[in-house]
Amino acid sequence: VVTMQDMLKALHEDVLIVDPRGSSFQQAGCIPGAIHVPYSSLVQKDNALKLTSRDDLLEIFASAGITDVNTDQKVIASCGSGVSVCHVLLALEECGRDATKPTFMYDGSWAEGGSDP
């Protein structure tokens, strides 16, 4: 878990910030530089409780610009309130992201970060 202070620092580092929100990503705003990977794209169409296939997940991440899920870059998942980030973290793990790689969630998410001028 990272704090808002960590996020502010991350904005000046080589960090991948992934935001899985749906339409609110554009409507409500987002953390600068965040990569949009809608949560709905990560789950099965007929069962939102299950991730889509590993191959589909890899393709979804690649089409968003994340071509190497095992990058040494720090990855921070952030959403609106800290709930749908779990889908991103689980999908990265399903794709083989090594548990030793720096992977975090910003639980304050846009609800906190977007309220700070």
Residue frames as a rotation matrix with the C-alpha (Angstrom) as fourth column:
VAL 1
0.586 0.811 0.000 0.00
0.811 -0.586 0.000 0.00
0.000 0.000 -1.000 0.00
VAL 2
-0.613 -0.738 0.283 1.24
0.731 -0.665 -0.153 3.47
0.301 0.113 0.947 -0.86
THR 3
-0.039 0.531 -0.847 0.16
0.711 -0.580 -0.396 6.79
-0.702 -0.618 -0.355 0.62
MET 4
0.910 0.370 0.188 -0.69
0.401 -0.667 -0.627 10.06
-0.107 0.646 -0.756 -1.10
GLN 5
0.556 -0.781 -0.283 2.83
-0.563 -0.605 0.563 11.26
-0.611 -0.154 -0.777 -0.32
ASP 6
-0.277 -0.614 0.739 4.22
0.174 0.724 0.667 8.16
-0.945 0.313 -0.094 -2.06
MET 7
0.366 0.515 0.775 1.99
0.853 0.146 -0.500 8.90
-0.371 0.845 -0.386 -5.06
LEU 8
0.955 -0.038 -0.295 3.13
-0.105 -0.971 -0.216 12.50
-0.278 0.237 -0.931 -5.28
LYS 9
0.054 -0.998 0.029 6.72
-0.548 -0.005 0.837 11.29
-0.835 -0.061 -0.547 -5.30
ALA 10
-0.161 -0.064 0.985 5.90
0.491 0.860 0.136 8.59
-0.856 0.506 -0.107 -7.87
LEU 11
0.840 0.542 0.037 4.70
0.324 -0.444 -0.835 11.25
-0.436 0.713 -0.548 -10.31
HIS 12
0.648 -0.687 -0.328 8.36
-0.752 -0.646 -0.133 12.21
-0.121 0.333 -0.935 -10.75
GLU 13
-0.319 -0.721 0.615 9.67
-0.534 0.673 0.512 8.65
-0.783 -0.165 -0.600 -11.05
ASP 14
-0.595 0.075 -0.800 9.57
-0.710 0.418 0.567 5.91
0.377 0.905 -0.196 -13.69
VAL 15
-0.766 0.445 0.464 6.38
-0.148 0.579 -0.801 4.29
-0.626 -0.683 -0.378 -12.37
LEU 16
-0.766 0.638 -0.080 3.46
0.095 0.235 0.967 2.56
0.636 0.733 -0.241 -14.07
ILE 17
-0.756 0.640 0.136 0.19
-0.347 -0.216 -0.913 3.78
-0.555 -0.737 0.385 -12.59
VAL 18
-0.867 0.486 -0.107 -2.76
0.200 0.538 0.819 1.61
0.456 0.689 -0.564 -13.65
ASP 19
-0.700 0.708 0.090 -6.36
-0.545 -0.448 -0.709 2.79
-0.462 -0.545 0.700 -13.20
PRO 20
-0.940 0.295 0.173 -9.14
0.341 0.835 0.431 0.21
-0.018 0.464 -0.886 -13.78
ARG 21
-0.386 0.857 -0.341 -12.16
-0.017 -0.376 -0.927 2.51
-0.922 -0.352 0.160 -13.48
GLY 22
-0.028 0.494 0.869 -14.75
0.937 0.317 -0.149 2.56
-0.349 0.810 -0.472 -16.23
SER 23
0.291 0.240 0.926 -16.15
0.736 -0.675 -0.056 5.79
0.612 0.698 -0.373 -17.64
SER 24
0.968 0.095 -0.234 -15.29
0.234 -0.689 0.686 7.73
-0.096 -0.719 -0.689 -14.48
PHE 25
0.080 -0.996 0.050 -11.63
0.878 0.094 0.470 7.52
-0.472 0.006 0.881 -15.54
GLN 26
-0.602 -0.285 0.746 -12.26
0.700 -0.638 0.322 10.31
0.384 0.716 0.583 -18.05
GLN 27
0.298 0.847 0.440 -15.30
0.447 -0.532 0.719 11.93
0.843 -0.017 -0.537 -16.45
ALA 28
0.958 0.135 -0.252 -13.95
0.281 -0.290 0.915 12.40
0.051 -0.948 -0.316 -12.93
GLY 29
0.533 -0.842 0.086 -10.28
-0.787 -0.531 -0.315 12.75
0.311 0.100 -0.945 -13.81
CYS 30
0.891 -0.311 -0.330 -7.29
0.357 0.930 0.088 10.59
0.279 -0.196 0.940 -13.02
ILE 31
0.530 -0.809 -0.256 -3.80
0.136 -0.217 0.967 10.64
-0.837 -0.547 -0.005 -11.62
PRO 32
0.575 -0.329 -0.749 -1.48
-0.775 -0.514 -0.368 12.21
-0.264 0.792 -0.550 -14.22
GLY 33
-0.380 -0.793 -0.476 0.13
-0.916 0.395 0.073 9.58
0.130 0.463 -0.877 -16.42
ALA 34
-0.251 0.341 0.906 -2.21
-0.447 0.789 -0.421 6.79
-0.858 -0.511 -0.046 -15.34
ILE 35
-0.905 -0.015 -0.425 -2.78
-0.380 0.480 0.791 3.97
0.193 0.877 -0.440 -17.82
HIS 36
-0.088 0.967 0.239 -6.43
-0.950 -0.009 -0.313 3.08
-0.301 -0.255 0.919 -18.28
VAL 37
-0.864 -0.031 -0.502 -7.17
-0.190 0.944 0.270 -0.66
0.466 0.328 -0.822 -18.08
PRO 38
-0.105 0.917 0.384 -10.92
-0.892 -0.258 0.372 -0.92
0.441 -0.303 0.845 -17.41
TYR 39
-0.581 -0.054 0.812 -11.77
-0.636 0.653 -0.412 -3.46
-0.508 -0.755 -0.414 -14.75
SER 40
0.449 0.875 0.184 -14.60
-0.523 0.424 -0.740 -4.77
-0.725 0.236 0.647 -16.95
SER 41
0.509 -0.330 -0.795 -12.05
-0.771 0.235 -0.591 -5.82
0.381 0.915 -0.135 -19.58
LEU 42
-0.537 -0.828 0.162 -10.26
-0.792 0.429 -0.434 -8.02
0.290 -0.361 -0.886 -17.05
VAL 43
-0.535 0.430 0.727 -13.25
-0.392 0.637 -0.664 -10.15
-0.749 -0.640 -0.172 -16.09
GLN 44
-0.851 0.289 0.438 -15.39
0.505 0.678 0.535 -12.61
-0.142 0.676 -0.723 -17.98
LYS 45
-0.802 0.570 0.179 -18.37
-0.344 -0.686 0.641 -11.06
0.488 0.453 0.746 -19.77
ASP 46
0.124 0.930 -0.346 -20.84
-0.185 0.364 0.913 -13.50
0.975 -0.050 0.217 -18.20
ASN 47
0.715 0.067 -0.696 -19.21
0.623 0.390 0.678 -13.70
0.317 -0.918 0.237 -14.76
ALA 48
0.531 -0.476 0.701 -17.59
-0.273 -0.879 -0.390 -10.59
0.802 0.016 -0.597 -13.28
LEU 49
0.794 -0.249 0.555 -16.28
-0.533 0.156 0.832 -12.71
-0.293 -0.956 -0.009 -10.42
LYS 50
0.508 -0.632 0.585 -13.80
0.537 0.764 0.359 -14.48
-0.674 0.132 0.727 -12.69
LEU 51
-0.091 -0.647 -0.757 -10.86
-0.460 -0.646 0.608 -13.09
-0.883 0.404 -0.239 -14.62
THR 52
0.832 0.247 -0.497 -10.70
-0.550 0.242 -0.799 -13.63
-0.077 0.938 0.337 -18.34
SER 53
0.866 -0.500 0.005 -8.03
0.495 0.856 -0.150 -15.99
0.071 0.133 0.989 -19.71
ARG 54
0.277 -0.872 -0.404 -4.34
0.427 -0.265 0.865 -15.37
-0.861 -0.412 0.299 -19.13
ASP 55
-0.485 -0.453 0.748 -3.80
0.857 -0.078 0.509 -14.85
-0.172 0.888 0.426 -22.87
ASP 56
0.347 0.696 0.628 -6.60
0.728 -0.622 0.287 -12.28
0.591 0.357 -0.723 -22.99
LEU 57
0.854 -0.064 -0.515 -5.21
0.387 -0.583 0.714 -10.50
-0.346 -0.810 -0.473 -19.92
LEU 58
-0.158 -0.987 -0.030 -1.75
0.610 -0.122 0.783 -10.29
-0.777 0.105 0.621 -21.48
GLU 59
-0.384 0.093 0.919 -3.30
0.876 -0.277 0.394 -8.87
0.291 0.956 0.025 -24.66
ILE 60
0.713 0.695 0.090 -5.34
0.602 -0.673 0.431 -6.33
0.360 -0.253 -0.898 -22.67
PHE 61
0.578 -0.580 -0.574 -2.25
0.350 -0.458 0.817 -5.15
-0.737 -0.673 -0.062 -20.78
ALA 62
-0.432 -0.789 0.437 -0.19
0.737 -0.030 0.675 -5.04
-0.520 0.614 0.594 -23.99
SER 63
-0.041 0.478 0.878 -2.82
0.863 -0.426 0.272 -2.97
0.504 0.769 -0.395 -25.80
ALA 64
0.933 0.336 -0.131 -2.70
0.349 -0.752 0.560 -0.51
0.089 -0.568 -0.818 -22.89
GLY 65
0.566 -0.785 0.251 1.07
-0.463 -0.555 -0.691 -0.25
0.682 0.275 -0.678 -23.27
ILE 66
0.246 -0.467 0.849 2.12
-0.864 0.291 0.410 -2.70
-0.439 -0.835 -0.333 -20.57
THR 67
0.517 -0.068 -0.853 4.02
-0.671 0.587 -0.453 -5.18
0.532 0.807 0.258 -22.72
ASP 68
-0.357 -0.666 -0.655 6.07
0.060 0.683 -0.728 -6.71
0.932 -0.299 -0.204 -19.91
VAL 69
0.690 0.702 0.178 4.09
-0.156 -0.096 0.983 -7.53
0.707 -0.706 0.043 -16.76
ASN 70
0.698 -0.505 -0.508 7.37
0.716 0.471 0.516 -8.52
-0.021 -0.724 0.690 -15.10
THR 71
0.356 -0.547 0.757 8.97
0.181 -0.755 -0.631 -5.14
0.917 0.362 -0.170 -15.66
ASP 72
-0.381 -0.566 -0.732 11.27
0.868 0.054 -0.493 -3.94
0.318 -0.823 0.471 -12.90
GLN 73
-0.635 0.235 0.736 9.30
-0.168 -0.972 0.164 -0.70
0.754 -0.020 0.657 -12.89
LYS 74
-0.892 0.450 -0.047 7.22
0.086 0.065 -0.994 -0.02
-0.445 -0.890 -0.097 -9.82
VAL 75
-0.586 0.799 0.130 3.54
0.245 0.022 0.969 -0.64
0.772 0.600 -0.209 -10.59
ILE 76
-0.911 0.398 -0.110 0.88
-0.020 -0.307 -0.951 1.18
-0.413 -0.864 0.288 -8.60
ALA 77
-0.530 0.825 0.197 -2.80
0.654 0.250 0.714 0.39
0.540 0.508 -0.672 -9.06
SER 78
-0.877 0.312 -0.365 -5.22
0.035 -0.716 -0.697 3.20
-0.479 -0.624 0.617 -8.28
CYS 79
-0.496 0.776 0.389 -8.95
0.766 0.180 0.617 3.58
0.409 0.604 -0.684 -8.93
GLY 80
0.026 0.602 0.798 -11.79
0.004 -0.798 0.602 5.67
1.000 -0.013 -0.023 -7.54
SER 81
0.542 0.262 0.798 -11.88
-0.753 -0.269 0.600 4.41
0.372 -0.927 0.052 -3.97
GLY 82
-0.383 -0.832 0.403 -9.43
-0.921 0.379 -0.092 1.50
-0.076 -0.406 -0.911 -3.76
VAL 83
0.284 0.585 0.760 -11.79
-0.504 0.765 -0.400 -1.36
-0.816 -0.269 0.512 -4.62
SER 84
0.976 0.220 -0.001 -11.24
-0.114 0.503 -0.857 -2.28
-0.188 0.836 0.515 -8.28
VAL 85
0.223 -0.963 -0.151 -7.46
-0.964 -0.194 -0.185 -2.07
0.149 0.186 -0.971 -7.94
CYS 86
-0.032 -0.195 0.980 -7.67
-0.544 0.826 0.147 -5.62
-0.838 -0.529 -0.132 -6.62
HIS 87
0.850 0.386 0.358 -8.67
0.093 0.560 -0.823 -6.79
-0.518 0.733 0.440 -10.10
VAL 88
0.730 -0.649 -0.214 -5.54
-0.545 -0.363 -0.756 -5.23
0.413 0.668 -0.619 -11.60
LEU 89
-0.082 -0.815 0.573 -3.27
-0.987 0.148 0.069 -6.75
-0.142 -0.560 -0.817 -8.97
LEU 90
0.191 0.244 0.951 -4.85
-0.247 0.949 -0.194 -10.18
-0.950 -0.197 0.242 -9.34
ALA 91
0.981 0.190 0.034 -4.71
-0.004 0.195 -0.981 -9.97
-0.193 0.962 0.192 -13.16
LEU 92
0.407 -0.907 -0.112 -1.01
-0.841 -0.324 -0.432 -9.04
0.356 0.270 -0.895 -13.04
GLU 93
-0.225 -0.444 0.867 -0.36
-0.776 0.620 0.117 -12.00
-0.590 -0.646 -0.484 -10.75
GLU 94
0.563 0.538 0.628 -2.36
-0.035 0.774 -0.632 -14.28
-0.826 0.334 0.454 -13.06
CYS 95
0.953 -0.233 -0.193 -0.17
-0.232 -0.154 -0.960 -13.09
0.194 0.960 -0.201 -15.95
GLY 96
0.584 -0.746 -0.320 2.93
0.707 0.661 -0.252 -14.10
0.400 -0.079 0.913 -14.02
ARG 97
0.396 -0.472 0.788 4.08
-0.390 -0.863 -0.321 -10.88
0.832 -0.180 -0.525 -12.39
ASP 98
-0.201 -0.632 -0.748 6.74
0.493 0.595 -0.635 -11.99
0.846 -0.496 0.192 -9.97
ALA 99
0.745 0.565 -0.356 5.82
0.548 -0.214 0.809 -11.36
0.381 -0.797 -0.469 -6.33
THR 100
0.059 -0.802 -0.594 9.29
0.891 -0.226 0.394 -9.90
-0.450 -0.553 0.701 -5.77
LYS 101
-0.521 -0.183 0.834 8.59
0.671 -0.692 0.266 -7.05
0.529 0.698 0.483 -8.21
PRO 102
-0.913 0.145 -0.382 7.50
0.188 -0.681 -0.708 -3.72
-0.363 -0.718 0.594 -6.70
THR 103
-0.546 0.821 0.166 3.71
0.290 0.000 0.957 -3.82
0.786 0.570 -0.238 -7.01
PHE 104
-0.923 0.153 -0.354 1.46
0.289 -0.333 -0.898 -1.66
-0.255 -0.931 0.263 -4.86
MET 105
-0.016 0.928 0.372 -2.03
0.860 -0.177 0.478 -0.31
0.510 0.327 -0.796 -4.46
TYR 106
-0.947 -0.103 0.303 -2.89
-0.029 -0.915 -0.403 3.25
0.319 -0.391 0.864 -3.63
ASP 107
-0.512 0.790 -0.337 -5.87
0.852 0.517 -0.083 2.68
0.108 -0.330 -0.938 -1.38
GLY 108
-0.408 0.364 -0.837 -6.69
0.208 -0.856 -0.474 6.38
-0.889 -0.368 0.274 -1.11
SER 109
-0.311 0.198 0.930 -7.09
0.923 0.296 0.245 6.35
-0.227 0.934 -0.275 -4.88
TRP 110
-0.561 0.089 0.823 -8.80
0.487 -0.768 0.415 9.15
0.669 0.634 0.388 -6.79
ALA 111
0.577 0.798 -0.173 -11.18
0.589 -0.261 0.765 9.82
0.565 -0.543 -0.621 -3.87
GLU 112
0.545 -0.475 -0.691 -8.15
0.592 -0.365 0.719 11.11
-0.593 -0.801 0.082 -1.93
GLY 113
-0.448 -0.875 0.182 -5.77
0.730 -0.241 0.639 12.17
-0.515 0.419 0.747 -4.69
GLY 114
-0.350 0.383 0.855 -8.42
0.764 -0.411 0.497 14.04
0.542 0.827 -0.149 -6.69
SER 115
0.729 0.668 -0.149 -9.48
0.611 -0.537 0.581 16.08
0.308 -0.515 -0.800 -3.68
ASP 116
0.277 -0.727 -0.629 -6.00
0.602 -0.379 0.703 17.47
-0.749 -0.573 0.333 -3.10
PRO 117
0.981 0.091 -0.168 -5.25
-0.060 -0.687 -0.724 20.60
-0.182 0.721 -0.669 -5.13
